[in-house]
Structure formats: structure tokens, C-alpha cells
Amino acid sequence: MEQATFKALKAAVAKEPVLLFPKLDEPFEMEVDTSAVAIGAVLNQKGEDRKTHPVAYYSESFSATE
């Protein structure tokens, strides 16, 4: 059971979208979504294939006072 779970997790991590190494001299695109309880963001950049790929992810739950 554990081996099958590990293989499934490994396959999921390796398939698209895979994080792209950022090119600091190229423009970035940011996607942000928020709700009453959390915020999430993805930093994207076009790869050599001219498709948009994620560079970084961010998510955080808000505290009660936020």
C-alpha cells in the first residue's frame, strides 16, 4: 500500500505543471485569489515553449484578526 501511494505521489509531483526556474530578466505574471479566510498566489513566467509555467506558489490562512 505504501509503495503504491509513494509511486502515485511521485508521478503527481513530476507531471505538469512543474515549477520553472525563474529568469530574472524576463517578465513575470502573478495570479492572486483571496477569500474571507485565506489568500493564494502563483507567480508565472513564459518558458522556452512560450507557454506559461509556475515559478512559485504561496498560500496562507488568515488569522482571526486579519
C-alpha positions as CSV (number, residue, x, y, z in Angstrom):
1,M,0.0,0.0,0.0
2,E,2.7,2.5,1.0
3,Q,4.7,1.7,-2.2
4,A,1.7,2.4,-4.4
5,T,1.0,5.7,-2.6
6,F,4.6,6.7,-3.0
7,K,4.5,6.0,-6.7
8,A,1.3,8.0,-7.2
9,L,2.7,10.9,-5.3
10,K,6.0,10.8,-7.2
11,A,4.0,10.8,-10.5
12,A,1.9,13.7,-9.4
13,V,4.9,15.8,-8.5
14,A,6.7,15.1,-11.8
15,K,3.8,15.9,-14.1
16,E,2.8,19.4,-15.4
17,P,2.7,22.0,-14.1
18,V,6.2,21.6,-13.0
19,L,7.9,24.7,-11.4
20,L,10.1,26.6,-13.8
21,F,13.4,28.2,-12.8
22,P,12.8,32.0,-13.0
23,K,14.6,34.1,-15.5
24,L,15.1,37.4,-13.7
25,D,15.5,39.4,-16.9
26,E,12.1,38.2,-18.3
27,P,8.6,39.5,-17.2
28,F,6.5,37.7,-14.6
29,E,2.8,37.2,-14.3
30,M,1.0,36.9,-10.9
31,E,-2.3,35.3,-10.2
32,V,-3.9,36.0,-6.8
33,D,-7.1,34.8,-5.3
34,T,-8.4,35.6,-1.8
35,S,-11.4,34.8,0.3
36,A,-12.5,35.7,3.8
37,V,-10.3,33.0,5.3
38,A,-7.2,32.7,3.1
39,I,-5.0,34.0,0.2
40,G,-3.2,32.1,-2.6
41,A,-0.9,33.3,-5.3
42,V,1.0,31.8,-8.2
43,L,4.0,33.5,-9.8
44,N,4.2,32.6,-13.5
45,Q,6.6,33.1,-16.4
46,K,6.7,32.0,-20.0
47,G,9.0,29.2,-20.7
48,E,11.1,28.5,-23.8
49,D,8.0,26.8,-25.2
50,R,6.2,30.1,-24.9
51,K,3.7,28.5,-22.5
52,T,3.0,29.9,-19.1
53,H,4.6,27.9,-16.2
54,P,4.5,28.4,-12.5
55,V,7.7,29.7,-10.8
56,A,6.4,29.8,-7.2
57,Y,3.3,29.2,-5.1
58,Y,2.1,31.0,-2.0
59,S,-0.8,30.3,0.3
60,E,-1.7,31.3,3.8
61,S,-4.8,31.2,6.1
62,F,-5.8,34.4,7.7
63,S,-5.7,34.8,11.5
64,A,-8.9,35.7,13.3
65,T,-7.9,39.3,13.4
66,E,-7.0,39.5,9.7
